[in-house]
Amino acid sequence: MRDIDIINQAMEDAQAVLRDFIQPGPRDPLDTLARMLEILDHQDVVAAQARLRQGYGHLRLVK
């Protein structure tokens, strides 16, 4: 999986956690935070983000 795909999947997963949290009914903020950390602090996500920050994965024009 490409780095951008890893990041995009993590964002979709995190957004789903937030959608669940804002729904009416009982909420557990600590559980929500734990789920967000599990997604966003995952080793693959952190590594992909670091590589993208360093410039890997950018589209380049090849002649």
C-alpha positions as a printed NumPy array, in Angstrom:
array([[  0.   ,   0.   ,   0.   ],
       [  1.284,   3.464,  -0.863],
       [  2.007,   5.963,   1.898],
       [ -0.789,   8.264,   0.757],
       [ -3.205,   5.327,   0.883],
       [ -2.108,   4.511,   4.445],
       [ -2.669,   8.123,   5.502],
       [ -6.031,   8.323,   3.728],
       [ -7.242,   5.098,   5.354],
       [ -6.171,   6.358,   8.782],
       [ -8.075,   9.597,   8.199],
       [-11.203,   7.715,   7.146],
       [-10.946,   5.467,  10.211],
       [-10.431,   8.453,  12.529],
       [-13.39 ,  10.274,  10.98 ],
       [-15.557,   7.194,  11.593],
       [-14.546,   7.24 ,  15.276],
       [-15.52 ,  10.914,  15.505],
       [-18.839,  10.269,  13.728],
       [-19.605,   7.605,  16.329],
       [-18.688,   9.997,  19.14 ],
       [-21.003,  12.797,  18.028],
       [-24.021,  10.522,  17.686],
       [-26.707,  10.958,  20.348],
       [-26.463,   8.605,  23.267],
       [-23.881,   7.574,  25.832],
       [-20.287,   8.5  ,  25.049],
       [-16.969,   7.414,  26.455],
       [-14.373,  10.115,  25.764],
       [-11.503,   7.965,  27.046],
       [-12.465,   5.106,  24.736],
       [-12.761,   7.527,  21.83 ],
       [ -9.321,   8.956,  22.563],
       [ -7.857,   5.454,  22.837],
       [ -9.383,   4.501,  19.477],
       [ -8.032,   7.675,  17.854],
       [ -4.547,   7.026,  19.246],
       [ -4.701,   3.424,  18.045],
       [ -5.392,   4.667,  14.517],
       [ -3.223,   7.769,  14.281],
       [ -0.243,   6.548,  16.322],
       [ -0.019,   3.203,  14.503],
       [  3.521,   2.391,  13.374],
       [  2.568,   2.24 ,   9.665],
       [  0.793,   5.602,   9.78 ],
       [  3.636,   7.34 ,  11.603],
       [  6.214,   5.902,   9.185],
       [  4.156,   6.846,   6.111],
       [  3.713,  10.378,   7.409],
       [  7.445,  10.708,   8.061],
       [  8.304,   9.503,   4.552],
       [  5.822,  11.914,   2.983],
       [  7.243,  14.762,   5.052],
       [ 10.714,  13.916,   3.718],
       [  9.454,  14.215,   0.167],
       [  9.018,  10.573,  -0.783],
       [  5.957,   9.722,  -2.811],
       [  5.639,  13.061,  -4.615],
       [  4.576,  12.902,  -8.197],
       [  7.279,  13.946, -10.609],
       [  7.211,  14.665, -14.3  ],
       [  9.502,  12.341, -16.218],
       [ 10.582,  13.356, -19.708]])
